[in-house]
Structures are given as structure tokens and as C-alpha cells.
Amino acid sequence: MSLQQLTQEMEQAGVRRLAVISGDPAWCLSQATAWRNTLAGDWLTVSPAPLFADQADALALQVQPAAVRTLLGREFRHALFDARHGFHAEAFAALAGTLTAGSWLLLMVPPWDRWAQQPDADSLRWADVADPIVTPHFVHHLQQRITADDQVLLARQHQPCRFPPQSAWPQWHCQAPQQQQAILDQLMALPSGVAVLTAARGRGKSALAGMLARQAGACLVTAPARASTTVLAAFAAEAFHFMAPDALLALETPPAAAWLIVDEAAAIPAPLLQALVSRYPRTLLTTTVQGYEGSGRGFILKFCAGLENVHYFTLNEPLRWSRADPLEQWLNQALLFEDAAVTEPASAAPVTPQRVAQDDFSALDAAYRLLTSAHYRTSPLDLRRLLDAPGMQLWRAGTLSALQGALWLVEEGGLEPDLAQAVWAGTRRPRGNLVAQSLAAHAGLAEAATLRSLRISRIAVAAESRRQGIGQQLVAAAASAATRHDYLSVSFGYTHSLWAFWRACGFTLVRIGTQREASSGCYAAMAIRPCSAAGEALQRRAAAQLARDWPRMRHIIDLELALEAVADEGLTTQDIQLAAGFAWAQRPLEASLPVLQRLVEAVVVPDPLLAAAVKTPDALSPLAQQAGLSGRKALIAALRQRAAAGLHALGVTADRLCLPLK
């Protein structure tokens, strides 16, 4: 059967296929050129640079991997993905979602036998490395999935091409519109409550939400970003009325609406979502249950379980291809988009957490799927990190067929003293080291960056195994094994329940951010659990500093914390060093507020501008205008000068920045 006949058969069956071209760069390009010359189509190309002469035109269908999301909602016939120098997994999955029935997705990769040993340029995005690294575990997994699926066309240089076998697929008749209409009718008849609409990519979820807006009329749409509502807006037409979540909640009296439609609701922090739902009698929450941007499964388990009068709807009929589509099936297996099938109940016997080896794909597969079920933001980028990034640790509790818990840790710290001091001063910010750097840059604890630590990136416990101490056992096992590290750390959006869990795991609170995070709607909190004498010293110093500073931070942080009372003896030697870091280096204002307040109190004649800034740090823009300054940047520069003047008045000079690490 010719390539044209095979493609015609695919179109009639409503399916798409993957074709892998593996070989030297020039050979791959010649093969891709032959495909483009043989099959008519759009041939959207995703590559770092144009590959063909006709793509020199700015209007040609060629985009860089990072720009693929701008094409969401559009449809294309055939596409080419250039992975000869790096594999951008999210872009690859997004590209597949744009292809219509009868399309081929060509994947160009390095020579088959050398692929796993070739540095992957995409690793610079997710591995916190200065130079690209090899990614053998991910490549071997892809190669296994490619060779195991006979629906994948495999063309390897110097070897015969493997064509897919002829399939007896029935004629495709898309059933998605009928399913959409049936759910729309039910939604229109809903008197009140919360409707939850879930679907995989390509099922018409946003289109259905737009149809509801157009048919119901008085609807209000909100979403994490307006740019993501393009499809919804197209179907809603004149009935599309959008307002950002924070803007909507800022109004004392919300706009009247028959429906509040929240698109991609799982990406909105639960506290904000709860407030939104409470304002309207009928709310539609839509979310993706699997995909390259994140998963909504954890959202369904956690948030919706606490709501009353909830109605669940699911779209499972694809719009652009049939349910038998080989490309979607391969993609789901390759990037672990689907839930793992639990074949046996969790054992009631005590579990012994085990560390997962980075080359143990079966165990990693099960743990990754559990993490996906609990965290909306889990994506193929995380899969790549777990498989090949240096400094990763993964722990599991329970059997692979009935996993009870998973814990993901990332190595941090170990910075050279000079670099740690630069981080403390705000002049350097090397990649990675989230908590270690933050404690140095914001809390003023430079030693946190020189010590070796393990940060807990994610933790998940299966729904049926919660309240049994599984999470605490995982943390305890990781801490016991961390003999070469000084402390464990965790960064989380502060809630009383989350802090209760981490406190039960042996952590001590060491930092609270001064602003609510957009990703969680909560204040960022950091906590550590010591694993060595040096870690214990850091914990004591950090906890004492937070307790001492907290009374001076409460007027800008709307949060109740039960911290041990610590006497504030005024401006100390440590405070002077931190104030010098603000005045003569680049330490941030928000992190310097407590010491600057003490500096203002210690100076005989305090500077009015500095005194006003530390008293009302949430009103810097009006303060800059009053001072005749052009904006925040100019104001901060002026405040650094005023702080330097205050230190000079106390006999302190800039050489205080040269203090060694304590």
C-alpha cells in the first residue's frame, strides 16, 4: 500500500499516526522533504529554526517549540517536529492536539543507536544545568514505546522502513457534537448548583462552555488567563463577558449573571475558587483531566469533594479524530497521560517506604501517575526531570499496583561561600536551589546556601490511604537516608492544615513571604527539618529570626501564626549587616523591612522617606509620587541611599558587606 493510500485510509477511519525518522541530520531532512512533496497538507513545522526554503517567509507554518501554545484551537493537516537536538515534550503533545483526522506527525530524532548518548538541548529548561545533558532514561522509554507500537511508522537510516499494518477500522462518524448537545441540554435545565465538566484535550470542553454562554445569555466568564479563553470566546460570540478572578472578587457586589463559567478551574487557587463559587447560584467549572499543561484529577479529588449540590459531566468523544486514534494512544503511553489501573487494594499492613532508582521505570511510572493525580501542575516537564535531571530523589510507599504514597525531593545547596555571599547580597541568582537561595537572599541566612539540603518538591498520598501516616513515613524515611545532607526543606502555600502536616513531619517554620502567591492564593512559607548539627544550628537561628521579626511583619501579612515569643533587643550586629546589604548591595526591600524598621528607630533623626516606606510598604507608588520620583525603581534607589545615610550616622560603613559567612 502506498503512502497516499495509507493516508486516505486513515482519513476515512478518522485516525492519525506517528512517523519516526531517525538518522543523521541531513538524512532526516531529506526524508521529511520527500514526505512534504508526497502528501498535500499544511505541514506545520516545529523546530528551533526554519528547515525548508519556503519557511523563510514569515507567514510560513514554522514555529519554535516554546510558541506552539499560540496555535491551540487551530487545526492543521500533517506536521513535523524536529527533535534532532532536543525534545520539548510539552510542545510535542500540544502539536499533536492540533492535527485533524488523516494527519501524520513526523518526528525527526538522532540516529537510533546514538540518540540516548546525545546531549539534549531541551535539558537546559528543566535540569538546572549550565550545559545540555544526555537523557538516556527518557530516550530509552520513547524508543521502547516506538518499537512496541506497530501503528508507528519507523524509518531508520540504513534499515528497512517499518510500515503500519493495514487495519480494518470502520468508517468514522464524529459523535462529539451529539454528546456536547446532550450535556448542554442538561446544563440549561440545571436550576442551581455547581456543574463540573471534565475532558481530555480535543473533546470540545471550551467550545461547550462557549455554547452555554451564548444560549444562556447572561453569563460571566473567568479563567487563570484571558488568552486561554480564545475558543470559548469564539463559540460564545457576543455573549462573551470576561473578568479576571481577582478583579471579580475585588468587587463588593459581583455582576449579575445566570451562570459563572470558570474555564480551566483546576489552575485557580482553591481559596479563590471557593469564593467565586459562593457568589453565583449556578457555576460551571471546566478542567482538563490529562494533558501537557497539567492535570485536573487532583482538583476533582480535593476541591469538588467539599462542595454541595455538585453535578459531574464528562466529554469523552474527540472532535478531530476517532476514539481508535493511534497517535493519541501512543502519546498517552509515552508521556504517562492516563491514570494507572489499580488492580489490587492497598494493604492494611505497615508500609516500608523505598527509594526509587532513576532507571526503575515501572516504579517511576506508578509514582508519577500518583503525583499527577494530586497536583494540577504536574506535566511532561516533571517527567523529564524525574527521569534524567541530576539531584532527583523519588520515594514510594506500597506496591506498584496499589501505590499508597510518593515523595519527590530535589538536591539543593552546596554553593561555594563566595557565590552564597553574592546570593545573600542579591547580586547573583544561579539556577535551582529554590529554598536554599531564598533563605540566603530573603532571610539573610547565607549558610543555608552552602549547606547541602533536599527540598521536597511534591508529595502525594492515594485518596484511600490518607490519614494513615503514609506521608509522615515517607518524609521520615527520606530524612533517615539523608546522611550526606544537612536539612530537608519544603516550600508551600501556607494554610493551617498544610502547616499542621509539615509540623507533624518534624519541620520548623523559617520564612513567610510578604505577598500572596498567584499560583496558590496563599502566602509562601518555607520550613526545614535538620539532618545534621549544622542543620540544627541553621534551624534554631532561622526560627528565632522569624519569631523576632514576625511582630514587625504582621501589619503587612494577613496571617495568624503561633510563634514562640522572642525579645526584640533593637538593632543588632546581624541587623546592621542585613541593613548594609540593602544599602550597599541589592538585598530586596521586602526582606529588609524588619531591620530597616529597627534602623529607623535607632537613628536619632530618622529619614522621613525611609520611615514612611517601612511603615506602609504596600503604598510605595503613592509614596514615590509624593517624593517626586519616577516610580518604584527610583524609590528603591533613594531608599538605599537613605539607609546608607542612617548607617553612616551610626558609624557603619560599606565594609560591613565584607563579613565572612557565619
C-alpha positions as CSV (number, residue, x, y, z in Angstrom):
1,M,0.0,0.0,0.0
2,S,1.4,3.4,-1.0
3,L,1.8,6.3,1.5
4,Q,-1.1,8.1,-0.2
5,Q,-3.4,5.1,0.1
6,L,-2.5,4.6,3.7
7,T,-3.2,8.3,4.4
8,Q,-6.6,8.1,2.7
9,E,-7.5,5.0,4.8
10,M,-6.6,7.0,7.9
11,E,-8.8,9.9,6.9
12,Q,-11.8,7.6,6.3
13,A,-11.2,6.0,9.7
14,G,-10.7,9.3,11.5
15,V,-7.3,8.5,12.8
16,R,-3.8,10.0,12.9
17,R,-0.4,8.3,13.1
18,L,3.1,9.0,14.3
19,A,6.1,8.5,11.9
20,V,9.5,8.5,13.4
21,I,12.5,9.4,11.2
22,S,15.8,8.5,12.8
23,G,19.3,9.2,11.4
24,D,21.9,11.8,10.6
25,P,20.5,15.4,10.4
26,A,20.8,15.7,6.6
27,W,19.2,12.3,6.0
28,C,16.3,13.1,8.3
29,L,15.7,16.4,6.5
30,S,15.8,14.7,3.1
31,Q,13.2,12.2,4.3
32,A,11.0,15.0,5.6
33,T,11.3,16.8,2.3
34,A,10.1,13.7,0.5
35,W,7.1,13.4,2.8
36,R,6.1,17.1,2.2
37,N,6.4,16.6,-1.6
38,T,4.3,13.4,-1.5
39,L,1.4,14.4,0.8
40,A,-0.5,17.6,0.4
41,G,-1.2,19.5,3.7
42,D,-0.3,22.3,6.0
43,W,2.9,20.7,7.2
44,L,3.2,22.8,10.3
45,T,6.8,22.6,11.4
46,V,8.0,22.9,15.0
47,S,11.8,23.5,15.1
48,P,14.3,26.0,16.5
49,A,14.8,27.5,13.0
50,P,13.2,27.2,9.6
51,L,14.1,23.9,7.9
52,F,12.8,24.5,4.3
53,A,13.3,27.2,1.8
54,D,9.6,28.1,1.7
55,Q,9.7,28.7,5.5
56,A,11.9,31.8,5.1
57,D,8.6,33.6,4.6
58,A,7.3,34.9,7.9
59,L,3.8,33.6,7.0
60,A,5.0,30.0,6.6
61,L,3.9,27.4,9.1
62,Q,7.0,27.2,11.2
63,V,7.2,27.9,14.9
64,Q,9.7,27.4,17.7
65,P,8.8,24.8,20.4
66,A,8.0,27.4,23.0
67,A,5.5,29.1,20.7
68,V,3.3,26.0,20.0
69,R,0.7,27.0,22.6
70,T,-0.2,30.1,20.5
71,L,-1.6,27.6,17.9
72,L,-4.1,26.0,20.3
73,G,-7.6,25.9,18.9
74,R,-6.4,25.8,15.3
75,E,-6.4,22.8,13.1
76,F,-3.7,21.5,10.8
77,R,-3.1,18.7,8.2
78,H,0.2,17.0,8.8
79,A,3.1,18.3,11.0
80,L,6.8,17.9,11.5
81,F,8.5,18.0,14.9
82,D,12.3,18.5,14.9
83,A,13.8,16.7,17.9
84,R,17.2,16.1,16.4
85,H,18.9,18.3,19.0
86,G,16.3,18.4,21.8
87,F,12.9,17.0,22.7
88,H,10.4,19.6,24.1
89,A,7.8,17.2,25.4
90,E,5.0,19.7,26.1
91,A,5.3,21.2,22.6
92,F,5.2,17.8,21.0
93,A,2.0,16.9,22.8
94,A,0.4,20.3,22.0
95,L,1.3,19.9,18.4
96,A,-0.4,16.5,18.3
97,G,-3.6,18.2,19.6
98,T,-3.8,20.5,16.6
99,L,-3.8,17.7,13.9
100,T,-7.0,16.6,12.2
101,A,-8.1,13.1,11.1
102,G,-5.9,11.6,8.4
103,S,-2.8,13.5,9.5
104,W,0.8,12.3,10.1
105,L,3.0,13.7,12.8
106,L,6.6,13.3,11.7
107,L,9.2,13.1,14.5
108,M,12.8,13.6,13.5
109,V,15.3,12.2,16.0
110,P,19.0,11.5,16.1
111,P,20.5,8.2,14.9
112,W,18.8,5.4,16.8
113,D,21.9,3.9,18.4
114,R,23.4,7.3,19.4
115,W,20.2,9.0,20.5
116,A,20.5,8.1,24.2
117,Q,24.1,9.3,24.3
118,Q,23.5,12.6,22.6
119,P,23.1,15.8,24.8
120,D,19.5,17.1,24.7
121,A,19.4,20.9,24.3
122,D,15.9,20.9,26.0
123,S,17.5,19.8,29.3
124,L,18.6,23.4,29.8
125,R,14.9,24.3,30.5
126,W,14.4,21.7,33.3
127,A,17.6,20.3,34.6
128,D,19.2,23.4,36.2
129,V,22.4,22.7,34.3
130,A,24.8,25.0,32.5
131,D,25.3,22.7,29.6
132,P,22.9,20.2,27.9
133,I,23.0,16.7,29.4
134,V,22.2,13.3,28.0
135,T,18.8,11.9,28.8
136,P,19.1,8.1,28.4
137,H,16.1,7.1,30.6
138,F,13.7,9.3,28.7
139,V,15.1,8.2,25.3
140,H,15.1,4.5,26.1
141,H,11.4,4.9,27.2
142,L,10.5,6.6,24.0
143,Q,12.4,4.0,21.9
144,Q,10.6,1.2,23.7
145,R,7.2,2.8,23.1
146,I,8.0,3.4,19.4
147,T,9.2,-0.2,18.7
148,A,6.4,-1.8,20.7
149,D,3.6,0.0,18.8
150,D,3.2,-1.4,15.2
151,Q,0.9,1.6,14.4
152,V,4.0,3.8,14.4
153,L,5.9,4.1,11.1
154,L,9.6,3.8,11.8
155,A,12.2,4.9,9.3
156,R,15.8,4.3,10.5
157,Q,18.7,5.2,8.3
158,H,20.4,2.1,6.7
159,Q,17.4,-0.1,7.7
160,P,14.2,-1.1,6.0
161,C,11.2,1.2,6.8
162,R,8.6,-0.4,9.1
163,F,5.1,0.5,7.8
164,P,2.0,0.1,10.0
165,P,-0.2,-2.9,9.1
166,Q,-3.5,-2.5,7.2
167,S,-6.3,-2.0,9.8
168,A,-9.9,-2.8,9.5
169,W,-11.2,0.4,11.0
170,P,-14.9,1.3,10.5
171,Q,-15.9,4.5,8.7
172,W,-15.6,7.4,11.2
173,H,-18.6,9.4,12.2
174,C,-17.8,12.0,14.8
175,Q,-20.2,11.7,17.8
176,A,-18.8,14.7,19.7
177,P,-21.5,17.2,18.7
178,Q,-24.3,14.9,19.9
179,Q,-22.5,14.5,23.2
180,Q,-22.0,18.2,23.5
181,Q,-25.6,18.9,22.8
182,A,-26.8,16.3,25.4
183,I,-24.7,17.9,28.1
184,L,-25.7,21.4,27.1
185,D,-29.4,20.5,27.4
186,Q,-28.8,19.1,30.9
187,L,-26.9,22.3,31.9
188,M,-29.6,24.5,30.7
189,A,-32.1,22.6,32.8
190,L,-30.0,22.8,35.9
191,P,-31.8,25.0,38.5
192,S,-28.8,25.7,40.7
193,G,-25.5,24.2,41.9
194,V,-22.1,23.6,40.6
195,A,-21.6,21.7,37.3
196,V,-18.1,20.2,36.8
197,L,-17.2,19.4,33.2
198,T,-14.1,17.3,32.7
199,A,-12.5,16.2,29.4
200,A,-9.2,15.3,27.9
201,R,-7.7,17.5,25.3
202,G,-9.5,17.8,22.0
203,R,-13.0,16.9,23.3
204,G,-14.6,20.4,22.9
205,K,-14.8,21.4,26.5
206,S,-14.2,25.1,25.9
207,A,-16.5,25.0,22.9
208,L,-19.3,23.6,25.1
209,A,-18.7,26.3,27.7
210,G,-19.0,28.9,24.9
211,M,-22.2,27.4,23.7
212,L,-23.6,27.6,27.2
213,A,-22.7,31.3,27.4
214,R,-24.3,32.0,24.0
215,Q,-27.5,30.1,24.8
216,A,-27.9,31.2,28.4
217,G,-27.1,34.8,27.6
218,A,-26.3,36.4,30.9
219,C,-23.0,34.6,31.7
220,L,-19.8,35.7,33.1
221,V,-16.5,34.0,32.2
222,T,-13.4,33.9,34.2
223,A,-10.1,31.9,33.8
224,P,-6.5,31.9,35.0
225,A,-5.6,33.9,31.8
226,R,-7.8,35.5,29.3
227,A,-5.6,34.3,26.5
228,S,-6.7,30.7,27.2
229,T,-10.3,31.5,26.5
230,T,-10.0,32.0,22.8
231,V,-12.0,29.0,21.8
232,L,-14.7,29.7,24.4
233,A,-15.0,33.3,23.2
234,A,-15.4,32.2,19.6
235,F,-18.3,30.0,20.5
236,A,-19.9,32.5,22.9
237,A,-19.7,35.3,20.3
238,E,-21.4,38.5,21.6
239,A,-22.3,36.7,24.9
240,F,-18.7,36.5,25.9
241,H,-18.1,38.7,29.0
242,F,-14.7,38.1,30.8
243,M,-13.4,39.2,34.1
244,A,-10.2,38.1,35.8
245,P,-10.7,36.1,39.1
246,D,-9.0,38.7,41.3
247,A,-10.9,41.6,39.7
248,L,-14.2,39.8,40.1
249,L,-13.5,39.1,43.8
250,A,-12.4,42.7,44.4
251,L,-16.0,43.9,43.8
252,E,-18.2,44.1,46.8
253,T,-21.3,43.4,44.6
254,P,-20.5,41.0,41.8
255,P,-22.0,41.5,38.4
256,A,-25.3,39.7,38.0
257,A,-25.1,36.5,35.8
258,A,-27.2,33.4,35.2
259,W,-24.0,31.4,35.1
260,L,-20.4,31.9,36.2
261,I,-18.2,29.9,33.8
262,V,-14.7,29.1,35.2
263,D,-12.5,27.8,32.4
264,E,-9.6,25.6,33.5
265,A,-10.8,25.9,37.1
266,A,-8.1,23.5,38.4
267,A,-5.5,26.1,37.7
268,I,-7.1,28.7,40.0
269,P,-6.1,28.5,43.7
270,A,-8.7,26.7,45.8
271,P,-9.4,29.6,48.2
272,L,-10.2,31.9,45.2
273,L,-12.2,29.3,43.5
274,Q,-14.3,28.7,46.7
275,A,-15.0,32.4,46.9
276,L,-16.0,32.6,43.2
277,V,-18.4,29.6,43.5
278,S,-20.1,31.1,46.6
279,R,-21.1,34.2,44.7
280,Y,-23.3,32.7,42.0
281,P,-26.3,30.3,42.1
282,R,-25.0,28.4,39.0
283,T,-21.4,27.8,38.3
284,L,-19.7,25.7,35.5
285,L,-16.2,24.6,36.3
286,T,-14.3,23.1,33.4
287,T,-10.9,21.4,33.7
288,T,-8.6,19.1,31.7
289,V,-8.2,15.7,33.2
290,Q,-5.0,15.0,31.4
291,G,-2.6,16.9,29.2
292,Y,0.7,18.7,28.6
293,E,-0.2,21.7,30.7
294,G,-1.3,19.8,33.8
295,S,-3.9,17.5,35.2
296,G,-7.3,18.3,36.8
297,R,-7.6,14.9,38.5
298,G,-6.3,16.3,41.8
299,F,-8.7,19.2,41.5
300,I,-11.7,16.8,41.3
301,L,-10.5,14.7,44.2
302,K,-9.7,17.6,46.5
303,F,-11.9,20.6,45.7
304,C,-15.1,19.3,44.3
305,A,-15.4,16.7,47.1
306,G,-16.1,19.5,49.6
307,L,-18.9,21.2,47.5
308,E,-22.6,20.7,47.9
309,N,-25.0,20.2,45.0
310,V,-22.3,19.1,42.5
311,H,-23.2,17.7,39.1
312,Y,-20.5,15.9,37.1
313,F,-20.3,15.8,33.3
314,T,-17.6,14.2,31.1
315,L,-16.8,14.7,27.4
316,N,-15.0,11.7,26.0
317,E,-15.7,11.9,22.3
318,P,-12.9,13.5,20.4
319,L,-13.7,16.2,17.9
320,R,-10.9,15.9,15.4
321,W,-10.2,12.2,15.5
322,S,-11.8,8.9,16.4
323,R,-11.5,7.1,19.7
324,A,-9.3,4.5,18.0
325,D,-6.7,7.2,17.1
326,P,-3.2,5.5,17.3
327,L,-1.4,8.9,17.8
328,E,-3.4,9.8,20.9
329,Q,-3.0,6.3,22.3
330,W,0.8,6.4,21.7
331,L,1.1,9.8,23.2
332,N,-0.8,8.8,26.4
333,Q,1.5,5.9,26.9
334,A,4.7,7.8,26.1
335,L,4.0,10.8,28.3
336,L,2.0,9.0,31.0
337,F,-1.1,11.0,30.5
338,E,-3.5,8.3,31.6
339,D,-4.4,7.1,35.1
340,A,-2.7,3.9,36.2
341,A,-5.1,1.0,36.7
342,V,-5.2,-0.1,40.3
343,T,-5.5,-3.9,40.3
344,E,-5.4,-4.6,44.0
345,P,-6.5,-2.8,47.1
346,A,-3.9,-1.2,49.3
347,S,-2.6,-3.4,52.0
348,A,-3.5,-2.7,55.6
349,A,-0.1,-3.9,56.8
350,P,2.5,-1.3,57.7
351,V,4.4,0.1,54.7
352,T,8.1,0.4,54.3
353,P,9.0,3.4,52.1
354,Q,11.5,2.6,49.4
355,R,13.7,4.9,47.3
356,V,13.1,4.5,43.5
357,A,16.1,4.1,41.3
358,Q,16.1,6.6,38.4
359,D,16.3,3.7,35.9
360,D,13.4,1.8,37.5
361,F,10.8,2.9,35.1
362,S,7.9,0.8,36.4
363,A,8.2,2.3,39.9
364,L,8.7,5.8,38.5
365,D,5.7,5.3,36.2
366,A,3.4,4.4,39.2
367,A,4.8,7.2,41.4
368,Y,4.5,9.8,38.6
369,R,0.9,8.9,38.0
370,L,0.1,9.3,41.7
371,L,1.8,12.7,41.8
372,T,-0.2,13.7,38.7
373,S,-3.5,12.8,40.4
374,A,-2.7,15.1,43.3
375,H,-1.0,18.1,41.7
376,Y,-2.6,20.1,38.9
377,R,0.7,21.4,37.6
378,T,2.4,18.0,37.0
379,S,3.4,18.0,33.4
380,P,5.8,16.2,31.0
381,L,8.5,18.6,32.1
382,D,8.3,17.0,35.5
383,L,8.5,13.5,33.9
384,R,11.7,14.5,32.2
385,R,13.2,15.9,35.4
386,L,12.4,12.7,37.3
387,L,13.9,10.5,34.6
388,D,17.1,12.3,33.8
389,A,17.8,15.5,35.8
390,P,20.7,15.3,38.3
391,G,19.9,15.5,42.0
392,M,16.4,14.0,41.9
393,Q,15.2,11.5,44.6
394,L,11.9,9.6,44.4
395,W,10.4,7.6,47.2
396,R,7.4,5.3,47.2
397,A,5.2,3.6,49.7
398,G,3.2,0.5,48.8
399,T,3.3,-1.9,45.9
400,L,3.4,-0.7,42.3
401,S,-0.1,-2.0,41.6
402,A,-1.5,-0.3,44.7
403,L,0.7,2.6,45.4
404,Q,-0.1,4.4,48.6
405,G,2.3,7.4,48.6
406,A,5.0,9.1,46.6
407,L,7.6,11.7,47.6
408,W,9.8,13.7,45.2
409,L,12.9,15.5,46.5
410,V,15.5,17.8,44.8
411,E,19.1,18.3,45.9
412,E,19.9,21.9,46.8
413,G,22.7,23.9,48.3
414,G,26.4,23.2,48.4
415,L,27.2,26.6,46.9
416,E,30.7,28.0,47.3
417,P,30.9,30.6,50.0
418,D,31.6,33.5,47.6
419,L,28.6,32.5,45.5
420,A,26.4,32.1,48.6
421,Q,27.5,35.6,49.8
422,A,26.6,37.0,46.3
423,V,23.2,35.4,46.6
424,W,22.8,36.9,50.1
425,A,23.7,40.3,48.7
426,G,21.2,40.0,45.8
427,T,23.8,40.2,43.1
428,R,23.6,36.6,41.9
429,R,20.8,34.1,41.4
430,P,22.1,30.8,40.0
431,R,19.7,28.2,38.7
432,G,17.8,26.0,41.0
433,N,18.1,25.9,44.8
434,L,14.7,27.4,45.5
435,V,14.7,27.2,49.3
436,A,18.4,27.4,49.8
437,Q,18.7,30.6,47.8
438,S,15.5,32.1,49.3
439,L,16.8,31.6,52.8
440,A,20.0,33.3,51.8
441,A,18.5,36.1,49.7
442,H,15.4,36.9,51.7
443,A,16.0,35.6,55.2
444,G,19.7,36.7,55.2
445,L,20.9,33.2,56.1
446,A,23.9,32.7,53.7
447,E,24.8,29.4,55.3
448,A,21.6,27.9,54.0
449,A,23.0,28.0,50.5
450,T,26.4,26.5,51.5
451,L,24.9,23.6,53.4
452,R,23.6,20.6,51.5
453,S,19.9,20.1,51.5
454,L,17.0,18.2,50.0
455,R,13.9,20.1,49.1
456,I,10.5,18.3,49.0
457,S,9.2,19.2,45.6
458,R,5.9,17.1,45.7
459,I,4.3,14.6,48.0
460,A,1.1,12.7,47.3
461,V,-0.9,10.0,49.2
462,A,-3.6,8.0,47.5
463,A,-7.1,9.0,48.5
464,E,-7.9,5.7,50.1
465,S,-4.7,5.7,52.1
466,R,-4.9,9.2,53.7
467,R,-5.0,9.8,57.4
468,Q,-2.8,6.7,58.0
469,G,0.5,8.4,58.4
470,I,1.9,7.4,55.0
471,G,3.1,11.0,54.2
472,Q,4.9,11.2,57.5
473,Q,6.5,7.8,57.0
474,L,7.8,8.9,53.6
475,V,9.4,12.1,55.0
476,A,10.9,10.2,57.9
477,A,12.4,7.6,55.6
478,A,13.9,10.3,53.3
479,A,15.3,12.1,56.4
480,S,16.9,9.0,57.8
481,A,18.6,8.3,54.5
482,A,19.9,11.9,54.1
483,T,23.2,11.2,55.9
484,R,25.1,13.4,53.5
485,H,22.7,16.3,53.8
486,D,22.2,19.0,56.5
487,Y,18.5,19.6,56.2
488,L,15.3,18.8,54.4
489,S,13.2,21.8,53.2
490,V,9.8,22.5,51.8
491,S,8.1,25.5,50.3
492,F,4.3,25.6,50.3
493,G,1.3,27.9,50.2
494,Y,0.6,28.5,53.9
495,T,-2.7,27.1,55.2
496,H,-3.3,25.9,58.8
497,S,-3.9,22.3,57.6
498,L,-0.8,22.1,55.5
499,W,1.4,23.6,58.2
500,A,-0.1,21.1,60.7
501,F,1.1,18.3,58.4
502,W,4.6,19.6,57.9
503,R,4.9,20.3,61.6
504,A,3.9,16.7,62.3
505,C,6.7,15.7,60.0
506,G,9.2,17.4,62.2
507,F,9.6,20.7,60.3
508,T,10.2,24.2,61.7
509,L,8.8,27.3,60.0
510,V,11.6,29.6,58.9
511,R,10.2,32.0,56.4
512,I,6.9,33.6,55.4
513,G,6.6,35.6,52.1
514,T,5.2,39.2,52.3
515,Q,2.7,38.7,49.4
516,R,0.2,36.1,48.4
517,E,1.3,33.9,45.5
518,A,-0.7,34.0,42.4
519,S,-0.3,30.2,42.0
520,S,-1.9,29.3,45.3
521,G,-3.6,32.4,46.7
522,C,-1.6,31.9,49.9
523,Y,1.5,33.3,51.4
524,A,4.6,31.4,50.5
525,A,6.0,29.5,53.5
526,M,9.3,27.7,54.0
527,A,10.2,25.1,56.6
528,I,13.2,22.9,57.3
529,R,13.9,19.7,59.2
530,P,17.6,19.3,60.3
531,C,19.6,16.2,59.4
532,S,23.0,17.3,60.9
533,A,24.4,19.5,63.6
534,A,24.9,22.3,61.1
535,G,21.3,21.9,60.0
536,E,20.1,22.1,63.6
537,A,22.1,25.4,64.1
538,L,20.5,26.8,60.9
539,Q,17.1,25.8,62.1
540,R,17.5,27.4,65.5
541,R,18.9,30.7,64.0
542,A,16.2,30.8,61.3
543,A,13.3,30.1,63.6
544,A,14.5,32.7,66.2
545,Q,14.9,35.3,63.5
546,L,11.4,34.7,62.1
547,A,9.9,34.8,65.6
548,R,11.8,38.1,66.4
549,D,10.7,39.7,63.1
550,W,7.1,38.5,63.0
551,P,5.6,41.3,65.2
552,R,7.1,43.8,62.7
553,M,5.7,41.9,59.7
554,R,2.1,41.3,60.9
555,H,0.9,44.7,59.7
556,I,1.6,43.7,56.1
557,I,0.9,39.9,56.3
558,D,-2.7,39.0,57.0
559,L,-1.9,35.7,58.7
560,E,-2.2,34.3,62.2
561,L,0.9,32.4,63.4
562,A,1.6,30.9,66.7
563,L,5.3,31.5,67.2
564,E,7.4,31.4,70.3
565,A,7.8,35.0,71.7
566,V,11.3,36.3,71.3
567,A,12.5,39.6,72.8
568,D,13.4,42.3,70.3
569,E,16.5,43.9,71.6
570,G,16.7,46.5,68.9
571,L,19.3,46.9,66.2
572,T,21.8,44.0,66.5
573,T,25.1,43.3,64.7
574,Q,23.2,40.9,62.4
575,D,20.6,43.6,61.7
576,I,23.4,46.0,60.8
577,Q,24.9,43.5,58.3
578,L,21.5,43.0,56.7
579,A,20.8,46.7,56.6
580,A,24.2,47.2,54.9
581,G,23.2,44.5,52.4
582,F,20.2,46.7,51.5
583,A,22.1,49.9,51.5
584,W,25.2,49.0,49.6
585,A,24.2,45.8,47.8
586,Q,20.9,44.6,46.2
587,R,19.1,42.9,49.1
588,P,15.3,43.3,48.5
589,L,13.2,45.8,50.3
590,E,10.5,43.3,51.4
591,A,13.1,41.1,53.0
592,S,14.8,44.1,54.7
593,L,11.7,45.6,56.3
594,P,12.2,44.5,59.9
595,V,15.9,45.5,60.0
596,L,15.1,48.8,58.3
597,Q,12.4,49.5,60.9
598,R,15.0,48.9,63.6
599,L,17.4,51.2,61.8
600,V,14.8,54.0,61.7
601,E,14.2,53.5,65.4
602,A,18.0,53.6,66.2
603,V,18.8,56.8,64.3
604,V,18.4,60.0,66.3
605,V,16.8,61.8,63.4
606,P,15.2,59.2,61.2
607,D,14.8,59.9,57.5
608,P,11.1,60.7,56.7
609,L,11.0,58.9,53.4
610,L,12.6,55.7,54.8
611,A,10.4,55.8,57.8
612,A,7.3,56.1,55.6
613,A,8.3,53.3,53.3
614,V,8.9,50.8,56.1
615,K,5.7,51.8,57.8
616,T,3.5,51.4,54.7
617,P,5.4,49.1,52.3
618,D,2.1,48.4,50.5
619,A,1.8,52.0,49.4
620,L,5.1,52.6,47.6
621,S,3.6,54.0,44.4
622,P,1.8,56.9,46.2
623,L,5.0,57.5,48.2
624,A,7.1,57.7,45.1
625,Q,4.8,60.3,43.6
626,Q,4.8,62.3,46.8
627,A,8.6,62.3,46.8
628,G,8.7,63.3,43.1
629,L,10.3,60.1,42.0
630,S,9.5,58.4,38.7
631,G,8.5,55.0,40.1
632,R,9.2,52.0,42.3
633,K,12.8,51.5,40.9
634,A,13.7,55.1,41.6
635,L,12.1,55.0,45.1
636,I,14.1,51.8,46.0
637,A,17.3,53.5,44.9
638,A,16.5,56.5,47.0
639,L,15.7,54.3,50.0
640,R,19.1,52.5,49.6
641,Q,20.8,56.0,49.8
642,R,18.7,56.9,52.9
643,A,19.6,53.6,54.6
644,A,23.2,54.2,53.9
645,A,23.0,57.6,55.4
646,G,21.3,56.1,58.5
647,L,24.1,53.6,58.9
648,H,26.7,56.3,58.5
649,A,25.0,58.2,61.3
650,L,25.6,55.1,63.5
651,G,29.3,54.9,62.4
652,V,28.7,52.0,60.0
653,T,30.5,51.9,56.6
654,A,30.2,49.8,53.5
655,D,32.9,47.4,54.5
656,R,30.3,45.7,56.7
657,L,29.4,43.9,53.4
658,C,32.8,42.0,53.6
659,L,31.8,40.0,56.6
660,P,32.5,36.2,56.2
661,L,29.8,33.6,56.3
662,K,28.7,32.6,59.8
